[in-house]
């Protein structure tokens, strides 16, 4: 039996940047301000961001989360999630006379506008992303059916057989693995030299920065914990980045999910959080680990983020 009064030493390397990004901050604030403006309930189509703690906190304030618009009563206000929605969703909301707010991350909206412009120019779009992810569904819903093809892997890119190979463009989901996406893009460029690349990087700054921060510390760690939800694409990618560096990594939603056996033999533990996870969950985990270890903590910052996004015009006065 372990004597918990004798706590072994443990070095904690905390990745920075980590946790909330500007798009997540904005989306949560939109729901909070909608509740202040309209009172409860405010309906939210899909999880506003992929984090159970955040969703439960907003539920406690009066937000009601639904998956489809037909679950929203005719007179209730509704917010669309940060992942974006197909054009049919706001069109249906307007047809029903619903009061709605769009919390789509501006960086996702940028991809939507690029898709529209490319299709209008007669290009067929190769979209690199994960099938079934709400961001992918939302982006496909911006353009006519058949004008985009989904590619998930290098093998998919090798097998892709377009009708007009000389008239292609590609776009990507904003929360992908930087390395995996680069490999897929390399295949597309090799096979289709005239394919048009997006203007600027589609993978968002927060996803790229959090992956770079994990790369910076993973080799120094015996193990890594990533705080995030199992349906959070950017959080899952952080686990993959650590594992590819040869560091065992686990995704956990809360400190209470920690399996102590995972820390057996660990002298240096890396900690980060996906873009939908609030900082208080990081502090909760550090406190939890401190119950069994004498921790020394060091933050390793690879870049400083200063991005901020404006709120929808109708909420600016309430902010």
Secondary structure, 3 states (H helix, E strand, C coil): CCCCCCCEEEEEEEEECCCCCHHHHHHHHHHHHHHHHHCCCEEEECCCCCCHHHHHHHHHHCEEEECCHHHCCCCCCEEECCCCCCHHHHHHHHHHCCCEEECCCHHHHHHHHHHHHHHHCCCEEEEECCCCCHHHHHHHCCCCCCCEEEECCHHHHHHCCCCCCCCEEEEECCCCCHHHHHHHHHHHHHHCCCCECCCCCCCCHHHHHHHHHHHHHHCCCCEEEEECCCCCHHHHHHHHHHHHCCCEEEEECCHHHCCHHHHCCCCEEEEEECCCCCHHHHHHHHHHHCCCEEEEEEEEECCCCCCCCCCCHHHHCCC
